[in-house]
Amino acid sequence: PKKAIVIGSGIAGIAASIRLAVKGYDVSVFEKNGYPGGKLSEIRCGDYRFDAGPSLFTMPQYVEELFALAGRKPEAYFTYERLEKVCHYFWNDGTSFVADAKPNQFAKDAAFHFNCTKEQIIAKLEQAKFIEETTGKLFLEQSLNDWRGFLNLATAKAIFRTPKLGLNKTLHEVNQRSFDDPKLVQLFDRYATYNGSSPFQTPGIMEVIPHYEFNVGAFFPKKGMVSITNSLLKLAEDLGVRFTYNTPVLEILHDGNIISGVRIQDDGVVHADVVYSNMDVYFTYHKLLKGIQVPQKKLEQERSSSALIFYWGINKQFEQMGVHNIFFADDYRGEFEAIFDKKQLFDDPTIYIHISSKVKKDDAPENGENWFVMINTPPKGTINWEEYIENSKKNIIRKLSVALGEDIDGLITCEEKLFPETIESKTLSYQGSLYGTSSNSKYAAFLRHPNFHKKLKGLYFVGGSAHPGGGIPLCLLSAKIATNHAPAVS
Ligand code: FAD
């Protein structure tokens, strides 16, 4: 059979390996780390377990699809449940709000807590659904660089002109048009961070994001987020895919404009008919491709935000918190200006806390909780991170101690951390960005790197830095689009 090599075992690399194996390729995956999953892995600290990166699981159908494609029952590998509460929100003035997963209940509760009606919330979720139905397939499920994929160019242009898509407004502006209550505007503005962007810059079309959380659902895998990686890895291995760890690919080899294989550390050259790079496109060009023109414009686009995360083992339980918790900044615009314009951390940051032990009890000792405490940050840049981390930790602890009426510092029994420099060094994501390039422009979708190389036959790109972008569902879709382009195995 034809040979395929996948560079990297991030979620998109594993998904690509499964799809290629199903197509009949003989597939090898080379991973530089000693473990699979890239950002979607886990860490341990004392008696606590943490999912290292993603914590929100949406659009599980794209995971299930891989099992179906391979003719396997998903339940044999992977189980998950829908969360009953989507998020617990807290503001500095003492207000709090729990968003119910059922759209109707969410609308009812919001009308009670905020200055809005139930109908306004329902209309907002309907609008999100409308955008998904109008553009979802077009932008996310096919290549934007192969016009045969569109119904036709004219249709695409007509869709773009539709005022209801909010392409000429920012997300913040469309949210302000929907609601008078600034807290509700802030709640809906936050969805921009789901792809590492700013609500004050990203286009109004991002109104679509709550559709995935409320109309489709927010889920949690029973064995933690890492079980998405582990179960797909098992499926790939069952299909005969070979994984080699601690083995960085050093060069992609080509014979003229035809891909011939890769060079790896000790073993030299490995031949292949097709190569799928799950390495960030920036580093794929700069580190692995020799004598190939670098697409400067694509690679120099603004990167998505990065993050500072503290993994804290906490020896107390907090009834007022849930699986997902947000402690908002007062000055949201100021926070995003700091991240994207000034490239600084903000003194009163919005804090996200994920507590998987609320549903997966064995992630923390009895009476304890595993806190994944994250703030959004600029990409790596030239910041002195050691100094910033110390300052941020003080600000975070101060803010949480006031909000929860408890000295949080005294409850931390163990600590690990992750920040832009270590995100970059661990997963080779340029600048430590979480989601590849940002979506701060309405053209972002068209400026992302396509899933194939236009000149080098047999080279493909999957993962958060390629089309259609970052986040687990989109990474899985990148693998689907890229492998649809793979030549058939005769
Ligand atoms: P990556 O995870 O970036 O992995 C790439 C892999 O390739 C790595 O294992 C790396 O070691 C390997 N590699 C790179 N170069 C080479 C080489 N030359 N040779 C061999 N191996 C190589 N998404 C969500 O959907 N929901 C969330 O809640 C969410 N939260 C997030 C929170 C954090 C803190 C982070 C970091 C990310 C979050 N994301 C979330 C984004 C999501 O994690 C990513 O979009 C996704 O996991 C990226 O997958 P990927 O396939 O692009 O590869």
Residues whose N, C-alpha, C, O or C-beta is under 5 A from the ligand:
A	BS01	FAD	I7 G8 S9 G10 I11 A12 G13 F30 E31 K32 N33 G37 G38 K39 L40 A52 G53 P54 S55 L56 T247 P248 V249 N278 M279 A307 K426 T427 L428 L434 Y435 G463 G464 G470 G471 I472 P473 C475
